[in-house]
Amino acid sequence: MALKRIEPGKRMSAAVIHNGMAYLAGFVAEKAAGKSVAEQTADILAQIDVTLKRAGTSKTNIVKANIWLTDIKTWAEMNSEWDKWVVPGQTPARATVESKLAAPGLDVEIMVEAAIVKTARKAAKAARPAKKSAKKSAKKVAKKAKKAKRK
């Protein structure tokens, strides 16, 4: 299966799609750079929503999230925006760590991986006929064996 790249650039792509999964790059604030952690987080989550949509999926299909904060003491502030954004009961596995980031004024970076559910459903449907054929073949073999025993 070929890779599909979203916004491929010189250094990285915004996302790469492969095998029914969307792997997003780490996103930092664009409009809210230098502002509060809450504002940066909201900005980043909006960017992630747009990129997930372009990849054919949504935040309800995120399986994993990594979050980097320049100051772990801002964890609650970041979570205030994260908690508004995620869908209750459909939250991903997640890790949040403290780290230096690429430039001053960038205090949050978020990277997610999401399943592309439509692709997974199509693949499952495509596999069904093969399963049915295998079951039919097994039944035919069993039937022939039964007849052979009777003779």
N, C-alpha and C positions, 0 to 999 in steps of 0.2 A: 504494500500500500504506500502510495506516494505521500510525502509530507506536504502540507499546505501551510504557507506562512502568511501571517497577517501583518501588514506594515513592515515588510523586511527592510532593514536599514544596513548601513555599513558595518555597524558593530553588533546589532542584535535585532530581533523581530519583536513586535508587541506580543505575538503569540505564535505557537506552532501547534498544528493539529496533526495527530497521528493515532491510528488505531482506536478511534472513538473517544479520544481524550484531547482536551485543549490545555496546553501548558502555557501559561501567561508569564511574561517577564515580570520582574519586580517593578512596581509602579510607585512613583513619588509624586508629590503635589506639583501641579502645573500652575493653576490660578492662585492657589493658597500658599505657595512657597513663602517661608518667612513668617507665616501667621501661626495661630495656635495649633496644637496637636489635633484638637477636635476638627478644626477647619481643614487641616491637611488631610486627615483621615476621610472626611466627607468628600473632598475633592478626589482622592485616590479611588474610593469606592465607586464614585460616579464614572471614572475612567474604566474601572474594571467591568461595570455593568455594560458599557458600550462595547468593550472588547469581547466580552462573553457573548453578547448578542451577535456580533460579527462572526463569531466562531460557531454559531448555531446552538448555543446553550444559555444557561442563566445561573444566577447565584444559588438556586435550589439544587443545582447539580455539582456544586463545588465539593470535592472530596478531601482537599487538603489546602491549608493556608499557612503561609509563613509570614510573620510580621516582625519587622525590625524597628526599634525605637532608639533614638540617641540617648534617651534618659528613661529608664524603666519606671521611674516615679510618675511618668505620664501615662502609665498603663490604664488607669481608671478613666482618664480623659479620652484616650483612644477607644476604650471599650464602650464609652457612652455613645459614640457614633456607630461602632461595629454592631452593638446590640439593637440599635434602631434599624440597621440595614439587613441583618440576617433574618431569615424566616424561622420562627420558632419550630423546633422539631426537625429542621432540615439543616442543622449547622454542621460544618465540616470538622475534620480533625484539624487541630491548629496548634502552632507553637509561636510564642512571642519572646523575643530576646532583645537585650540591649546591645547596640553596636554603633560604631562610627559609621556615618553615611557619606555619600559621595561629595556633598558640598554643604557649606554653612546654610542654614535656613531650611534644610531638608531634614525633618525630624522623624519621619515615618516612611517606611517602605513596605509594600504588601505584594506578595506573590502568591498566586493561586493555581490550582490544577482542577479542571472540571471535566466530568463525563459529558459526552455529547449523546444524550439518551436516544434521540431519533436514530442515530447510526447503530447504536447497540440493539435497538428493536429490529431494525432492518436486518442486521446480521443474524439475530436469533430467528427471524422469520425465514431467512434464506437457509438456515441450517435445519429447519423443521422437515422439509421434504426428504432430506438425506436421512434423518432419523427414521421417518416413516418407512422409507425404502429399506433401510437396514432391518427394521422390525418385520416388514413383510417377508424379506428374504429369510430371516431366521424362522418365521412361522412356516414358510414353505419347506425349508429343510427339515424342520421337526415333523411336519406332516408326512413327508416322503419317508423319513426314518420309521415313523409309526406304521405306515403301509408296508414297508419292507419287513418289519417284525411280524406282521400278521401273516405274510406269505410263507 
